[in-house]
């Protein structure tokens, strides 16, 4: 019994952060019933929870078993919760009637809230009547919001959830006002202002508190013109547009030292849509009377409102609104009492209070819940975005951006944020099922999602924000002590969020069918010509078409445009996250096939190959690299050859069949790069050389050997060439090689007109301060020097030492001889082993696939 009593608080623990619902009409069944797809997002403090809907009005039909997936989760939760987790359940409901029906779900409890929200309640109104304007049943607005957001107490901020209506209807957001159906408290949290027309929530002011604000909002859609809804039983219903907002005065209580003797409060009359205000003395000293509800006591507000719900089966209810400064304690204030503050200047203002309809009673076409949590954090030293608060930078899409997607093709959204005084930690997001997020080595967050056939014609909001941290961030922030009067934390560490941005993904049918084959060291892309709208291989090119292996005419045929090229060529960009490598490239159109520079992008077709880092090393990535052949205007076709030699004599290159090459740490590595061209009056210049674990010029983690024509590694030696188209150098095997399973030596080279003092080749070593000059030359005299080209050779490995395993074997034999001798042998063995390891030979690591 004692154990049961101890478990009771855990069972009834607060764990609800919010939820949303959306639906779309999916046609009729053979028996005449209707199919409706529902998407329900639920956020709790664990991924195991979900919503369970019941029918509260009308014929709600039946549902099949829904498919539940995890959208996102984070440990950056309020102090009373270890995490939050958002899931989405997608289910198809079969409904026998197209008449309106309502689904509801309710239970206990919200996470700890400061505005007194305890039980959570969700309500969804569906009407499948056929519209007279579209000829189809109504589709609900597509809504999106992050389930948990946070803002510093001293930084005003606006939050605009996505609210897009596929039928073009007018959408508005309001606070729930139907007690025990749409909301629990049915009030407006203090310090916030909701603009119902734009569906924007403005945080204005508040104090820090470890508890969240629980927002219980409702999204509704209204036709923009008079329409009729026709039902299968022959009846119909008329729907009219949402009537204009009625201008209302806002009661404000103000007291200043000069006005303390006045017996009347000052009233500020302001239209909710007006930017200007005017002061005037009220004609009556008593605000509109208020009444106390009969259901439960609440703090009285100086206005009385009567709210009628949209459900035709309910009767009007009278409810008292709550001002931004009210508490949850019951009061017995007289309806005609006016309180005047005399001790300090205060302003109490409520432009959109619960229970006060800013519109006349117009029934909506549909009604959806929109609930989420918002935490007010301690003050931040600066509210300027980009200092402590992270700010979005390129290539992050703008808020409200429309993104075109095609069925069975992955959508990629890159998000990046920066701050000078905090470190980027994570990206939180909300979107459709099977969405994923990866963090690249370029400090970008990449959101990926692939729409399926059933998503055709749908519109999916994706909302996101980036979180950053300072100091000991998560741990110290969650254990910070709050002063509930001034909200001053003991720790200055904190977690900060960018603004919330939401984009809308429009799913269309597949336009271009492409087949991508990822090989061991190359990729092949095949595109049917009949999907290119008359374009051929002459109108397309890869990101860098200068290498002859990048030509699309080599492999293309009469029916397909085909590109088959190495992973390290043709401008392929390499990205990585913790688990995978991504090799990205794209086709772009050109105005004129004779032009090398793309001036007009009529079409862009992006593609990539993905490789798991922890897969086994394949033979294709250990092979000797072939020569690189390049064509360039003014120089024609020329070839680069990159080879390794056993010594400084450069007589015979190392046999390509012996790759990968192994070197002892500190031993000399001899290399030669040579350019061959039909033009005699040319010379070659090596601008940079780097070591990298992957054979790609765009990989970021490299070891510099030569940079801007200057030697960087102190062991580099330049050896005399046999002609001006050769470059010979050596370097001692360095520890960077041993940190990876294998590495490649990659160089950026170019050819120039020999003897011309205005070329990059003639300038040799240049520091960074003078590097801008040669870029000028490159643009002004493009015919006297080529563009830089990437060549590589390898792979290289540090020679592994097997002596340690032999020592271990000897120790085992000694152990058999006797305990005393074994002890002595083990002590000696450890000393010898450590001595061997101190030389930092090859360190075995998990192999990688390139």
Secondary structure as GFF3:
##gff-version 3
##sequence-region A 1 850
A	DSSP	alpha_helix	2	11	.	.	.	ID=ss1
A	DSSP	beta_strand	16	28	.	.	.	ID=ss2
A	DSSP	beta_strand	34	44	.	.	.	ID=ss3
A	DSSP	beta_strand	54	57	.	.	.	ID=ss4
A	DSSP	beta_strand	62	63	.	.	.	ID=ss5
A	DSSP	beta_strand	67	74	.	.	.	ID=ss6
A	DSSP	beta_strand	84	95	.	.	.	ID=ss7
A	DSSP	beta_strand	101	108	.	.	.	ID=ss8
A	DSSP	beta_strand	119	126	.	.	.	ID=ss9
A	DSSP	beta_strand	130	131	.	.	.	ID=ss10
A	DSSP	beta_strand	142	144	.	.	.	ID=ss11
A	DSSP	beta_strand	148	152	.	.	.	ID=ss12
A	DSSP	beta_strand	157	160	.	.	.	ID=ss13
A	DSSP	beta_strand	162	164	.	.	.	ID=ss14
A	DSSP	beta_strand	170	175	.	.	.	ID=ss15
A	DSSP	beta_strand	192	195	.	.	.	ID=ss16
A	DSSP	beta_strand	200	203	.	.	.	ID=ss17
A	DSSP	beta_strand	213	222	.	.	.	ID=ss18
A	DSSP	beta_strand	227	230	.	.	.	ID=ss19
A	DSSP	beta_strand	236	239	.	.	.	ID=ss20
A	DSSP	three_ten_helix	257	259	.	.	.	ID=ss21
A	DSSP	beta_strand	267	269	.	.	.	ID=ss22
A	DSSP	beta_strand	278	280	.	.	.	ID=ss23
A	DSSP	beta_strand	305	307	.	.	.	ID=ss24
A	DSSP	beta_strand	317	319	.	.	.	ID=ss25
A	DSSP	beta_strand	366	377	.	.	.	ID=ss26
A	DSSP	beta_strand	391	393	.	.	.	ID=ss27
A	DSSP	beta_strand	402	406	.	.	.	ID=ss28
A	DSSP	beta_strand	410	418	.	.	.	ID=ss29
A	DSSP	beta_strand	423	430	.	.	.	ID=ss30
A	DSSP	beta_strand	436	439	.	.	.	ID=ss31
A	DSSP	beta_strand	445	450	.	.	.	ID=ss32
A	DSSP	three_ten_helix	453	455	.	.	.	ID=ss33
A	DSSP	beta_strand	459	470	.	.	.	ID=ss34
A	DSSP	alpha_helix	473	478	.	.	.	ID=ss35
A	DSSP	beta_strand	494	497	.	.	.	ID=ss36
A	DSSP	beta_strand	501	508	.	.	.	ID=ss37
A	DSSP	beta_strand	514	518	.	.	.	ID=ss38
A	DSSP	beta_strand	522	528	.	.	.	ID=ss39
A	DSSP	three_ten_helix	529	531	.	.	.	ID=ss40
A	DSSP	three_ten_helix	537	539	.	.	.	ID=ss41
A	DSSP	beta_strand	540	541	.	.	.	ID=ss42
A	DSSP	three_ten_helix	548	550	.	.	.	ID=ss43
A	DSSP	beta_strand	560	566	.	.	.	ID=ss44
A	DSSP	beta_strand	573	576	.	.	.	ID=ss45
A	DSSP	beta_strand	580	589	.	.	.	ID=ss46
A	DSSP	beta_strand	604	612	.	.	.	ID=ss47
A	DSSP	three_ten_helix	619	621	.	.	.	ID=ss48
A	DSSP	beta_strand	628	632	.	.	.	ID=ss49
A	DSSP	beta_strand	636	645	.	.	.	ID=ss50
A	DSSP	three_ten_helix	656	658	.	.	.	ID=ss51
A	DSSP	beta_strand	661	663	.	.	.	ID=ss52
A	DSSP	beta_strand	668	677	.	.	.	ID=ss53
A	DSSP	beta_strand	682	692	.	.	.	ID=ss54
A	DSSP	beta_strand	702	707	.	.	.	ID=ss55
A	DSSP	beta_strand	710	711	.	.	.	ID=ss56
A	DSSP	beta_strand	717	719	.	.	.	ID=ss57
A	DSSP	beta_strand	726	732	.	.	.	ID=ss58
A	DSSP	alpha_helix	735	738	.	.	.	ID=ss59
A	DSSP	beta_strand	743	753	.	.	.	ID=ss60
A	DSSP	alpha_helix	760	763	.	.	.	ID=ss61
A	DSSP	three_ten_helix	768	770	.	.	.	ID=ss62
A	DSSP	alpha_helix	771	780	.	.	.	ID=ss63
A	DSSP	beta_strand	789	798	.	.	.	ID=ss64
A	DSSP	alpha_helix	803	817	.	.	.	ID=ss65
A	DSSP	alpha_helix	819	837	.	.	.	ID=ss66
###
